[in-house]
Amino acid sequence: MPYVNIKVTREGTAPGATATTAEQKKALIKGISDLLFNVMGKPHSSTFVVIDEVDLESWGVGGVTVSEYREQSILSRKDSPEKL
C-alpha cells in the first residue's frame, strides 16, 4: 500500500495564484498513482497521495526562508559577470 507525500510551497504557479489549484492537485494524484501502477503494479485503490502546501515562511533552504533564498539568488546573479 504506497503512501506518497508531496510537499510544495503555497504560492501557486500561475500569475495571481496563491495556491496549487484543484486541477493541479488532481493531475498530481493521478500521475503519481499511474506511475506506481505502471512501474510497480501497485493498484490505484491502495495508493494514497497526500499534498501538503507549506507557507514560504515555513520552508527554508541554506539557513534562510525560501523568499530570502530567492532574493539572494537574484542578487548574486545580478552581481556576477555573465559566463560565455
PDB file of N, CA, C and O in Angstrom:
ATOM      1  N   MET A   1       0.849  -1.167   0.000  1.00  0.00           N
ATOM      2  CA  MET A   1       0.000   0.000   0.000  1.00  0.00           C
ATOM      3  C   MET A   1       0.904   1.243   0.000  1.00  0.00           C
ATOM      4  O   MET A   1       1.366   1.660   1.062  1.00  0.00           O
ATOM      5  N   PRO A   2       1.159   1.831  -1.157  1.00  0.00           N
ATOM      6  CA  PRO A   2       2.024   3.009  -1.227  1.00  0.00           C
ATOM      7  C   PRO A   2       1.373   4.245  -0.600  1.00  0.00           C
ATOM      8  O   PRO A   2       0.168   4.470  -0.719  1.00  0.00           O
ATOM      9  N   TYR A   3       2.194   5.014   0.054  1.00  0.00           N
ATOM     10  CA  TYR A   3       1.790   6.315   0.605  1.00  0.00           C
ATOM     11  C   TYR A   3       2.805   7.324   0.098  1.00  0.00           C
ATOM     12  O   TYR A   3       3.994   7.212   0.396  1.00  0.00           O
ATOM     13  N   VAL A   4       2.349   8.304  -0.662  1.00  0.00           N
ATOM     14  CA  VAL A   4       3.225   9.321  -1.237  1.00  0.00           C
ATOM     15  C   VAL A   4       2.815  10.671  -0.676  1.00  0.00           C
ATOM     16  O   VAL A   4       1.645  11.050  -0.737  1.00  0.00           O
ATOM     17  N   ASN A   5       3.792  11.400  -0.126  1.00  0.00           N
ATOM     18  CA  ASN A   5       3.529  12.724   0.420  1.00  0.00           C
ATOM     19  C   ASN A   5       4.274  13.749  -0.433  1.00  0.00           C
ATOM     20  O   ASN A   5       5.503  13.728  -0.508  1.00  0.00           O
ATOM     21  N   ILE A   6       3.529  14.636  -1.068  1.00  0.00           N
ATOM     22  CA  ILE A   6       4.099  15.693  -1.900  1.00  0.00           C
ATOM     23  C   ILE A   6       4.012  17.000  -1.108  1.00  0.00           C
ATOM     24  O   ILE A   6       2.940  17.374  -0.634  1.00  0.00           O
ATOM     25  N   LYS A   7       5.118  17.672  -0.973  1.00  0.00           N
ATOM     26  CA  LYS A   7       5.132  18.957  -0.284  1.00  0.00           C
ATOM     27  C   LYS A   7       5.535  20.032  -1.292  1.00  0.00           C
ATOM     28  O   LYS A   7       6.559  19.918  -1.966  1.00  0.00           O
ATOM     29  N   VAL A   8       4.721  21.064  -1.380  1.00  0.00           N
ATOM     30  CA  VAL A   8       5.000  22.184  -2.274  1.00  0.00           C
ATOM     31  C   VAL A   8       4.820  23.475  -1.499  1.00  0.00           C
ATOM     32  O   VAL A   8       4.100  23.519  -0.501  1.00  0.00           O
ATOM     33  N   THR A   9       5.480  24.526  -1.964  1.00  0.00           N
ATOM     34  CA  THR A   9       5.273  25.818  -1.323  1.00  0.00           C
ATOM     35  C   THR A   9       3.930  26.380  -1.748  1.00  0.00           C
ATOM     36  O   THR A   9       3.490  26.188  -2.882  1.00  0.00           O
ATOM     37  N   ARG A  10       3.283  27.081  -0.817  1.00  0.00           N
ATOM     38  CA  ARG A  10       1.973  27.669  -1.089  1.00  0.00           C
ATOM     39  C   ARG A  10       2.201  29.018  -1.766  1.00  0.00           C
ATOM     40  O   ARG A  10       2.363  30.044  -1.104  1.00  0.00           O
ATOM     41  N   GLU A  11       2.210  28.993  -3.084  1.00  0.00           N
ATOM     42  CA  GLU A  11       2.381  30.238  -3.825  1.00  0.00           C
ATOM     43  C   GLU A  11       1.738  30.191  -5.194  1.00  0.00           C
ATOM     44  O   GLU A  11       1.603  31.227  -5.846  1.00  0.00           O
ATOM     45  N   GLY A  12       1.344  29.031  -5.637  1.00  0.00           N
ATOM     46  CA  GLY A  12       0.725  28.944  -6.953  1.00  0.00           C
ATOM     47  C   GLY A  12       1.748  29.003  -8.064  1.00  0.00           C
ATOM     48  O   GLY A  12       2.899  29.382  -7.847  1.00  0.00           O
ATOM     49  N   THR A  13       1.322  28.627  -9.252  1.00  0.00           N
ATOM     50  CA  THR A  13       2.245  28.619 -10.381  1.00  0.00           C
ATOM     51  C   THR A  13       1.791  29.527 -11.511  1.00  0.00           C
ATOM     52  O   THR A  13       2.531  29.751 -12.469  1.00  0.00           O
ATOM     53  N   ALA A  14       0.592  30.043 -11.403  1.00  0.00           N
ATOM     54  CA  ALA A  14       0.071  30.949 -12.425  1.00  0.00           C
ATOM     55  C   ALA A  14       0.058  32.374 -11.868  1.00  0.00           C
ATOM     56  O   ALA A  14      -0.026  32.558 -10.653  1.00  0.00           O
ATOM     57  N   PRO A  15       0.140  33.372 -12.731  1.00  0.00           N
ATOM     58  CA  PRO A  15       0.091  34.752 -12.245  1.00  0.00           C
ATOM     59  C   PRO A  15      -1.143  34.995 -11.385  1.00  0.00           C
ATOM     60  O   PRO A  15      -2.263  34.684 -11.791  1.00  0.00           O
ATOM     61  N   GLY A  16      -0.933  35.546 -10.208  1.00  0.00           N
ATOM     62  CA  GLY A  16      -2.024  35.853  -9.305  1.00  0.00           C
ATOM     63  C   GLY A  16      -2.487  34.689  -8.436  1.00  0.00           C
ATOM     64  O   GLY A  16      -3.294  34.884  -7.526  1.00  0.00           O
ATOM     65  N   ALA A  17      -1.993  33.493  -8.699  1.00  0.00           N
ATOM     66  CA  ALA A  17      -2.392  32.322  -7.913  1.00  0.00           C
ATOM     67  C   ALA A  17      -1.662  32.333  -6.572  1.00  0.00           C
ATOM     68  O   ALA A  17      -0.495  32.717  -6.493  1.00  0.00           O
ATOM     69  N   THR A  18      -2.354  31.913  -5.532  1.00  0.00           N
ATOM     70  CA  THR A  18      -1.740  31.868  -4.205  1.00  0.00           C
ATOM     71  C   THR A  18      -1.653  30.455  -3.662  1.00  0.00           C
ATOM     72  O   THR A  18      -1.220  30.256  -2.527  1.00  0.00           O
ATOM     73  N   ALA A  19      -2.054  29.472  -4.451  1.00  0.00           N
ATOM     74  CA  ALA A  19      -2.009  28.077  -4.024  1.00  0.00           C
ATOM     75  C   ALA A  19      -2.078  27.179  -5.250  1.00  0.00           C
ATOM     76  O   ALA A  19      -2.367  27.628  -6.359  1.00  0.00           O
ATOM     77  N   THR A  20      -1.809  25.918  -5.024  1.00  0.00           N
ATOM     78  CA  THR A  20      -1.957  24.928  -6.080  1.00  0.00           C
ATOM     79  C   THR A  20      -3.449  24.764  -6.372  1.00  0.00           C
ATOM     80  O   THR A  20      -4.258  24.672  -5.448  1.00  0.00           O
ATOM     81  N   THR A  21      -3.804  24.728  -7.628  1.00  0.00           N
ATOM     82  CA  THR A  21      -5.223  24.629  -7.986  1.00  0.00           C
ATOM     83  C   THR A  21      -5.733  23.198  -7.788  1.00  0.00           C
ATOM     84  O   THR A  21      -4.951  22.251  -7.708  1.00  0.00           O
ATOM     85  N   ALA A  22      -7.046  23.066  -7.711  1.00  0.00           N
ATOM     86  CA  ALA A  22      -7.667  21.744  -7.592  1.00  0.00           C
ATOM     87  C   ALA A  22      -7.310  20.879  -8.800  1.00  0.00           C
ATOM     88  O   ALA A  22      -7.090  19.677  -8.654  1.00  0.00           O
ATOM     89  N   GLU A  23      -7.249  21.473  -9.983  1.00  0.00           N
ATOM     90  CA  GLU A  23      -6.911  20.737 -11.197  1.00  0.00           C
ATOM     91  C   GLU A  23      -5.474  20.223 -11.134  1.00  0.00           C
ATOM     92  O   GLU A  23      -5.198  19.092 -11.533  1.00  0.00           O
ATOM     93  N   GLN A  24      -4.557  21.059 -10.631  1.00  0.00           N
ATOM     94  CA  GLN A  24      -3.161  20.637 -10.500  1.00  0.00           C
ATOM     95  C   GLN A  24      -3.035  19.486  -9.498  1.00  0.00           C
ATOM     96  O   GLN A  24      -2.288  18.533  -9.721  1.00  0.00           O
ATOM     97  N   LYS A  25      -3.777  19.590  -8.397  1.00  0.00           N
ATOM     98  CA  LYS A  25      -3.735  18.519  -7.394  1.00  0.00           C
ATOM     99  C   LYS A  25      -4.268  17.213  -7.969  1.00  0.00           C
ATOM    100  O   LYS A  25      -3.685  16.153  -7.743  1.00  0.00           O
ATOM    101  N   LYS A  26      -5.374  17.283  -8.713  1.00  0.00           N
ATOM    102  CA  LYS A  26      -5.922  16.077  -9.343  1.00  0.00           C
ATOM    103  C   LYS A  26      -4.906  15.451 -10.292  1.00  0.00           C
ATOM    104  O   LYS A  26      -4.748  14.231 -10.329  1.00  0.00           O
ATOM    105  N   ALA A  27      -4.217  16.300 -11.061  1.00  0.00           N
ATOM    106  CA  ALA A  27      -3.218  15.798 -12.016  1.00  0.00           C
ATOM    107  C   ALA A  27      -2.047  15.146 -11.283  1.00  0.00           C
ATOM    108  O   ALA A  27      -1.546  14.110 -11.721  1.00  0.00           O
ATOM    109  N   LEU A  28      -1.606  15.739 -10.175  1.00  0.00           N
ATOM    110  CA  LEU A  28      -0.525  15.136  -9.393  1.00  0.00           C
ATOM    111  C   LEU A  28      -0.939  13.783  -8.827  1.00  0.00           C
ATOM    112  O   LEU A  28      -0.183  12.814  -8.904  1.00  0.00           O
ATOM    113  N   ILE A  29      -2.130  13.718  -8.262  1.00  0.00           N
ATOM    114  CA  ILE A  29      -2.620  12.468  -7.666  1.00  0.00           C
ATOM    115  C   ILE A  29      -2.740  11.384  -8.731  1.00  0.00           C
ATOM    116  O   ILE A  29      -2.312  10.250  -8.513  1.00  0.00           O
ATOM    117  N   LYS A  30      -3.314  11.719  -9.865  1.00  0.00           N
ATOM    118  CA  LYS A  30      -3.458  10.734 -10.942  1.00  0.00           C
ATOM    119  C   LYS A  30      -2.096  10.318 -11.489  1.00  0.00           C
ATOM    120  O   LYS A  30      -1.843   9.133 -11.707  1.00  0.00           O
ATOM    121  N   GLY A  31      -1.223  11.297 -11.710  1.00  0.00           N
ATOM    122  CA  GLY A  31       0.093  10.995 -12.274  1.00  0.00           C
ATOM    123  C   GLY A  31       0.923  10.088 -11.376  1.00  0.00           C
ATOM    124  O   GLY A  31       1.547   9.140 -11.852  1.00  0.00           O
ATOM    125  N   ILE A  32       0.932  10.374 -10.086  1.00  0.00           N
ATOM    126  CA  ILE A  32       1.681   9.537  -9.143  1.00  0.00           C
ATOM    127  C   ILE A  32       1.069   8.139  -9.068  1.00  0.00           C
ATOM    128  O   ILE A  32       1.788   7.141  -9.067  1.00  0.00           O
ATOM    129  N   SER A  33      -0.257   8.073  -9.006  1.00  0.00           N
ATOM    130  CA  SER A  33      -0.935   6.778  -8.944  1.00  0.00           C
ATOM    131  C   SER A  33      -0.660   5.956 -10.205  1.00  0.00           C
ATOM    132  O   SER A  33      -0.399   4.756 -10.122  1.00  0.00           O
ATOM    133  N   ASP A  34      -0.719   6.597 -11.363  1.00  0.00           N
ATOM    134  CA  ASP A  34      -0.425   5.910 -12.626  1.00  0.00           C
ATOM    135  C   ASP A  34       1.024   5.429 -12.657  1.00  0.00           C
ATOM    136  O   ASP A  34       1.300   4.312 -13.093  1.00  0.00           O
ATOM    137  N   LEU A  35       1.945   6.267 -12.196  1.00  0.00           N
ATOM    138  CA  LEU A  35       3.365   5.900 -12.190  1.00  0.00           C
ATOM    139  C   LEU A  35       3.608   4.663 -11.325  1.00  0.00           C
ATOM    140  O   LEU A  35       4.307   3.740 -11.744  1.00  0.00           O
ATOM    141  N   LEU A  36       3.041   4.641 -10.133  1.00  0.00           N
ATOM    142  CA  LEU A  36       3.219   3.489  -9.247  1.00  0.00           C
ATOM    143  C   LEU A  36       2.599   2.224  -9.842  1.00  0.00           C
ATOM    144  O   LEU A  36       3.123   1.125  -9.664  1.00  0.00           O
ATOM    145  N   PHE A  37       1.489   2.389 -10.544  1.00  0.00           N
ATOM    146  CA  PHE A  37       0.872   1.240 -11.196  1.00  0.00           C
ATOM    147  C   PHE A  37       1.746   0.745 -12.346  1.00  0.00           C
ATOM    148  O   PHE A  37       1.999  -0.454 -12.469  1.00  0.00           O
ATOM    149  N   ASN A  38       2.206   1.673 -13.187  1.00  0.00           N
ATOM    150  CA  ASN A  38       2.985   1.294 -14.374  1.00  0.00           C
ATOM    151  C   ASN A  38       4.357   0.730 -14.028  1.00  0.00           C
ATOM    152  O   ASN A  38       4.838  -0.179 -14.706  1.00  0.00           O
ATOM    153  N   VAL A  39       4.987   1.250 -12.994  1.00  0.00           N
ATOM    154  CA  VAL A  39       6.339   0.814 -12.648  1.00  0.00           C
ATOM    155  C   VAL A  39       6.335  -0.398 -11.721  1.00  0.00           C
ATOM    156  O   VAL A  39       7.148  -1.309 -11.876  1.00  0.00           O
ATOM    157  N   MET A  40       5.417  -0.401 -10.758  1.00  0.00           N
ATOM    158  CA  MET A  40       5.450  -1.431  -9.723  1.00  0.00           C
ATOM    159  C   MET A  40       4.199  -2.298  -9.656  1.00  0.00           C
ATOM    160  O   MET A  40       4.136  -3.233  -8.857  1.00  0.00           O
ATOM    161  N   GLY A  41       3.198  -1.995 -10.491  1.00  0.00           N
ATOM    162  CA  GLY A  41       1.966  -2.770 -10.471  1.00  0.00           C
ATOM    163  C   GLY A  41       1.092  -2.497  -9.254  1.00  0.00           C
ATOM    164  O   GLY A  41       0.227  -3.306  -8.920  1.00  0.00           O
ATOM    165  N   LYS A  42       1.312  -1.359  -8.586  1.00  0.00           N
ATOM    166  CA  LYS A  42       0.532  -1.023  -7.390  1.00  0.00           C
ATOM    167  C   LYS A  42      -0.857  -0.535  -7.817  1.00  0.00           C
ATOM    168  O   LYS A  42      -0.958   0.407  -8.603  1.00  0.00           O
ATOM    169  N   PRO A  43      -1.915  -1.150  -7.319  1.00  0.00           N
ATOM    170  CA  PRO A  43      -3.263  -0.741  -7.733  1.00  0.00           C
ATOM    171  C   PRO A  43      -3.632   0.647  -7.220  1.00  0.00           C
ATOM    172  O   PRO A  43      -3.250   1.047  -6.120  1.00  0.00           O
ATOM    173  N   HIS A  44      -4.372   1.356  -8.034  1.00  0.00           N
ATOM    174  CA  HIS A  44      -4.827   2.699  -7.660  1.00  0.00           C
ATOM    175  C   HIS A  44      -5.630   2.674  -6.362  1.00  0.00           C
ATOM    176  O   HIS A  44      -5.560   3.609  -5.564  1.00  0.00           O
ATOM    177  N   SER A  45      -6.382   1.614  -6.156  1.00  0.00           N
ATOM    178  CA  SER A  45      -7.274   1.545  -4.991  1.00  0.00           C
ATOM    179  C   SER A  45      -6.525   1.465  -3.665  1.00  0.00           C
ATOM    180  O   SER A  45      -7.112   1.695  -2.607  1.00  0.00           O
ATOM    181  N   SER A  46      -5.232   1.140  -3.714  1.00  0.00           N
ATOM    182  CA  SER A  46      -4.480   1.071  -2.463  1.00  0.00           C
ATOM    183  C   SER A  46      -3.350   2.105  -2.406  1.00  0.00           C
ATOM    184  O   SER A  46      -2.479   2.028  -1.540  1.00  0.00           O
ATOM    185  N   THR A  47      -3.368   3.058  -3.320  1.00  0.00           N
ATOM    186  CA  THR A  47      -2.339   4.097  -3.353  1.00  0.00           C
ATOM    187  C   THR A  47      -2.882   5.377  -2.733  1.00  0.00           C
ATOM    188  O   THR A  47      -3.930   5.884  -3.134  1.00  0.00           O
ATOM    189  N   PHE A  48      -2.158   5.882  -1.761  1.00  0.00           N
ATOM    190  CA  PHE A  48      -2.544   7.115  -1.081  1.00  0.00           C
ATOM    191  C   PHE A  48      -1.569   8.223  -1.466  1.00  0.00           C
ATOM    192  O   PHE A  48      -0.354   8.043  -1.385  1.00  0.00           O
ATOM    193  N   VAL A  49      -2.098   9.360  -1.882  1.00  0.00           N
ATOM    194  CA  VAL A  49      -1.282  10.522  -2.233  1.00  0.00           C
ATOM    195  C   VAL A  49      -1.789  11.695  -1.411  1.00  0.00           C
ATOM    196  O   VAL A  49      -2.975  12.021  -1.450  1.00  0.00           O
ATOM    197  N   VAL A  50      -0.893  12.327  -0.667  1.00  0.00           N
ATOM    198  CA  VAL A  50      -1.237  13.481   0.164  1.00  0.00           C
ATOM    199  C   VAL A  50      -0.407  14.661  -0.309  1.00  0.00           C
ATOM    200  O   VAL A  50       0.809  14.551  -0.466  1.00  0.00           O
ATOM    201  N   ILE A  51      -1.066  15.789  -0.537  1.00  0.00           N
ATOM    202  CA  ILE A  51      -0.375  17.008  -0.960  1.00  0.00           C
ATOM    203  C   ILE A  51      -0.442  18.019   0.172  1.00  0.00           C
ATOM    204  O   ILE A  51      -1.525  18.412   0.606  1.00  0.00           O
ATOM    205  N   ASP A  52       0.724  18.434   0.642  1.00  0.00           N
ATOM    206  CA  ASP A  52       0.820  19.451   1.686  1.00  0.00           C
ATOM    207  C   ASP A  52       1.353  20.734   1.061  1.00  0.00           C
ATOM    208  O   ASP A  52       2.374  20.724   0.375  1.00  0.00           O
ATOM    209  N   GLU A  53       0.657  21.831   1.302  1.00  0.00           N
ATOM    210  CA  GLU A  53       1.146  23.134   0.862  1.00  0.00           C
ATOM    211  C   GLU A  53       1.711  23.860   2.080  1.00  0.00           C
ATOM    212  O   GLU A  53       1.051  23.972   3.113  1.00  0.00           O
ATOM    213  N   VAL A  54       2.929  24.344   1.945  1.00  0.00           N
ATOM    214  CA  VAL A  54       3.643  24.959   3.051  1.00  0.00           C
ATOM    215  C   VAL A  54       3.878  26.435   2.742  1.00  0.00           C
ATOM    216  O   VAL A  54       4.314  26.781   1.645  1.00  0.00           O
ATOM    217  N   ASP A  55       3.590  27.302   3.711  1.00  0.00           N
ATOM    218  CA  ASP A  55       3.857  28.736   3.537  1.00  0.00           C
ATOM    219  C   ASP A  55       5.345  28.961   3.292  1.00  0.00           C
ATOM    220  O   ASP A  55       6.182  28.236   3.830  1.00  0.00           O
ATOM    221  N   LEU A  56       5.674  29.958   2.486  1.00  0.00           N
ATOM    222  CA  LEU A  56       7.079  30.257   2.183  1.00  0.00           C
ATOM    223  C   LEU A  56       7.888  30.519   3.447  1.00  0.00           C
ATOM    224  O   LEU A  56       9.069  30.179   3.512  1.00  0.00           O
ATOM    225  N   GLU A  57       7.254  31.126   4.455  1.00  0.00           N
ATOM    226  CA  GLU A  57       7.963  31.429   5.692  1.00  0.00           C
ATOM    227  C   GLU A  57       8.250  30.174   6.498  1.00  0.00           C
ATOM    228  O   GLU A  57       9.066  30.207   7.419  1.00  0.00           O
ATOM    229  N   SER A  58       7.594  29.069   6.169  1.00  0.00           N
ATOM    230  CA  SER A  58       7.781  27.805   6.891  1.00  0.00           C
ATOM    231  C   SER A  58       8.668  26.828   6.131  1.00  0.00           C
ATOM    232  O   SER A  58       8.798  25.672   6.533  1.00  0.00           O
ATOM    233  N   TRP A  59       9.277  27.277   5.041  1.00  0.00           N
ATOM    234  CA  TRP A  59      10.128  26.415   4.219  1.00  0.00           C
ATOM    235  C   TRP A  59      11.465  27.118   4.089  1.00  0.00           C
ATOM    236  O   TRP A  59      11.528  28.262   3.639  1.00  0.00           O
ATOM    237  N   GLY A  60      12.529  26.445   4.479  1.00  0.00           N
ATOM    238  CA  GLY A  60      13.838  27.064   4.424  1.00  0.00           C
ATOM    239  C   GLY A  60      14.834  26.261   3.624  1.00  0.00           C
ATOM    240  O   GLY A  60      14.710  25.045   3.476  1.00  0.00           O
ATOM    241  N   VAL A  61      15.816  26.960   3.115  1.00  0.00           N
ATOM    242  CA  VAL A  61      16.928  26.336   2.399  1.00  0.00           C
ATOM    243  C   VAL A  61      18.164  27.206   2.620  1.00  0.00           C
ATOM    244  O   VAL A  61      18.070  28.433   2.578  1.00  0.00           O
ATOM    245  N   GLY A  62      19.293  26.598   2.850  1.00  0.00           N
ATOM    246  CA  GLY A  62      20.517  27.365   3.046  1.00  0.00           C
ATOM    247  C   GLY A  62      20.495  28.244   4.290  1.00  0.00           C
ATOM    248  O   GLY A  62      21.205  29.247   4.353  1.00  0.00           O
ATOM    249  N   GLY A  63      19.690  27.878   5.273  1.00  0.00           N
ATOM    250  CA  GLY A  63      19.641  28.636   6.519  1.00  0.00           C
ATOM    251  C   GLY A  63      18.718  29.835   6.511  1.00  0.00           C
ATOM    252  O   GLY A  63      18.683  30.592   7.481  1.00  0.00           O
ATOM    253  N   VAL A  64      17.969  30.024   5.434  1.00  0.00           N
ATOM    254  CA  VAL A  64      17.038  31.156   5.338  1.00  0.00           C
ATOM    255  C   VAL A  64      15.717  30.676   4.747  1.00  0.00           C
ATOM    256  O   VAL A  64      15.635  29.562   4.230  1.00  0.00           O
ATOM    257  N   THR A  65      14.679  31.517   4.821  1.00  0.00           N
ATOM    258  CA  THR A  65      13.403  31.147   4.207  1.00  0.00           C
ATOM    259  C   THR A  65      13.551  31.113   2.690  1.00  0.00           C
ATOM    260  O   THR A  65      14.494  31.678   2.136  1.00  0.00           O
ATOM    261  N   VAL A  66      12.620  30.451   2.031  1.00  0.00           N
ATOM    262  CA  VAL A  66      12.653  30.365   0.566  1.00  0.00           C
ATOM    263  C   VAL A  66      12.636  31.752  -0.059  1.00  0.00           C
ATOM    264  O   VAL A  66      13.359  32.005  -1.023  1.00  0.00           O
ATOM    265  N   SER A  67      11.820  32.653   0.479  1.00  0.00           N
ATOM    266  CA  SER A  67      11.760  34.019  -0.063  1.00  0.00           C
ATOM    267  C   SER A  67      13.123  34.686  -0.001  1.00  0.00           C
ATOM    268  O   SER A  67      13.570  35.287  -0.978  1.00  0.00           O
ATOM    269  N   GLU A  68      13.791  34.582   1.157  1.00  0.00           N
ATOM    270  CA  GLU A  68      15.121  35.192   1.302  1.00  0.00           C
ATOM    271  C   GLU A  68      16.135  34.526   0.378  1.00  0.00           C
ATOM    272  O   GLU A  68      16.971  35.200  -0.224  1.00  0.00           O
ATOM    273  N   TYR A  69      16.059  33.209   0.269  1.00  0.00           N
ATOM    274  CA  TYR A  69      16.970  32.471  -0.595  1.00  0.00           C
ATOM    275  C   TYR A  69      16.843  32.914  -2.051  1.00  0.00           C
ATOM    276  O   TYR A  69      17.838  33.106  -2.750  1.00  0.00           O
ATOM    277  N   ARG A  70      15.598  33.071  -2.486  1.00  0.00           N
ATOM    278  CA  ARG A  70      15.368  33.516  -3.865  1.00  0.00           C
ATOM    279  C   ARG A  70      15.901  34.925  -4.079  1.00  0.00           C
ATOM    280  O   ARG A  70      16.509  35.215  -5.110  1.00  0.00           O
ATOM    281  N   GLU A  71      15.674  35.795  -3.110  1.00  0.00           N
ATOM    282  CA  GLU A  71      16.202  37.163  -3.219  1.00  0.00           C
ATOM    283  C   GLU A  71      17.722  37.146  -3.330  1.00  0.00           C
ATOM    284  O   GLU A  71      18.299  37.845  -4.164  1.00  0.00           O
ATOM    285  N   GLN A  72      18.365  36.348  -2.487  1.00  0.00           N
ATOM    286  CA  GLN A  72      19.823  36.249  -2.515  1.00  0.00           C
ATOM    287  C   GLN A  72      20.307  35.704  -3.847  1.00  0.00           C
ATOM    288  O   GLN A  72      21.317  36.168  -4.377  1.00  0.00           O
ATOM    289  N   SER A  73      19.602  34.728  -4.391  1.00  0.00           N
ATOM    290  CA  SER A  73      19.981  34.141  -5.683  1.00  0.00           C
ATOM    291  C   SER A  73      19.880  35.168  -6.798  1.00  0.00           C
ATOM    292  O   SER A  73      20.752  35.242  -7.663  1.00  0.00           O
ATOM    293  N   ILE A  74      18.812  35.964  -6.777  1.00  0.00           N
ATOM    294  CA  ILE A  74      18.631  37.004  -7.803  1.00  0.00           C
ATOM    295  C   ILE A  74      19.740  38.041  -7.687  1.00  0.00           C
ATOM    296  O   ILE A  74      20.326  38.447  -8.690  1.00  0.00           O
ATOM    297  N   LEU A  75      20.024  38.467  -6.466  1.00  0.00           N
ATOM    298  CA  LEU A  75      21.067  39.478  -6.263  1.00  0.00           C
ATOM    299  C   LEU A  75      22.432  38.947  -6.671  1.00  0.00           C
ATOM    300  O   LEU A  75      23.216  39.679  -7.276  1.00  0.00           O
ATOM    301  N   SER A  76      22.735  37.701  -6.359  1.00  0.00           N
ATOM    302  CA  SER A  76      24.049  37.157  -6.711  1.00  0.00           C
ATOM    303  C   SER A  76      24.197  37.005  -8.220  1.00  0.00           C
ATOM    304  O   SER A  76      25.297  37.151  -8.752  1.00  0.00           O
ATOM    305  N   ARG A  77      23.096  36.713  -8.915  1.00  0.00           N
ATOM    306  CA  ARG A  77      23.160  36.628 -10.373  1.00  0.00           C
ATOM    307  C   ARG A  77      23.384  38.007 -10.988  1.00  0.00           C
ATOM    308  O   ARG A  77      24.074  38.133 -12.000  1.00  0.00           O
ATOM    309  N   LYS A  78      22.810  39.030 -10.385  1.00  0.00           N
ATOM    310  CA  LYS A  78      22.982  40.384 -10.910  1.00  0.00           C
ATOM    311  C   LYS A  78      24.409  40.866 -10.702  1.00  0.00           C
ATOM    312  O   LYS A  78      24.929  41.628 -11.517  1.00  0.00           O
ATOM    313  N   ASP A  79      25.054  40.427  -9.613  1.00  0.00           N
ATOM    314  CA  ASP A  79      26.405  40.853  -9.296  1.00  0.00           C
ATOM    315  C   ASP A  79      27.481  40.048 -10.023  1.00  0.00           C
ATOM    316  O   ASP A  79      28.635  40.475 -10.063  1.00  0.00           O
ATOM    317  N   SER A  80      27.137  38.904 -10.594  1.00  0.00           N
ATOM    318  CA  SER A  80      28.143  38.067 -11.254  1.00  0.00           C
ATOM    319  C   SER A  80      28.228  38.400 -12.732  1.00  0.00           C
ATOM    320  O   SER A  80      27.216  38.648 -13.387  1.00  0.00           O
ATOM    321  N   PRO A  81      29.441  38.402 -13.245  1.00  0.00           N
ATOM    322  CA  PRO A  81      29.576  38.600 -14.689  1.00  0.00           C
ATOM    323  C   PRO A  81      29.036  37.383 -15.435  1.00  0.00           C
ATOM    324  O   PRO A  81      29.184  36.252 -14.972  1.00  0.00           O
ATOM    325  N   GLU A  82      28.423  37.612 -16.567  1.00  0.00           N
ATOM    326  CA  GLU A  82      27.898  36.506 -17.351  1.00  0.00           C
ATOM    327  C   GLU A  82      29.029  35.680 -17.900  1.00  0.00           C
ATOM    328  O   GLU A  82      30.054  36.208 -18.332  1.00  0.00           O
ATOM    329  N   LYS A  83      28.835  34.366 -17.879  1.00  0.00           N
ATOM    330  CA  LYS A  83      29.861  33.448 -18.405  1.00  0.00           C
ATOM    331  C   LYS A  83      29.542  33.149 -19.856  1.00  0.00           C
ATOM    332  O   LYS A  83      28.379  33.008 -20.236  1.00  0.00           O
ATOM    333  N   LEU A  84      30.570  33.055 -20.647  1.00  0.00           N
ATOM    334  CA  LEU A  84      30.391  32.742 -22.073  1.00  0.00           C
ATOM    335  C   LEU A  84      30.431  31.252 -22.284  1.00  0.00           C
ATOM    336  O   LEU A  84      30.299  30.785 -23.415  1.00  0.00           O
TER     337      LEU A  84
END
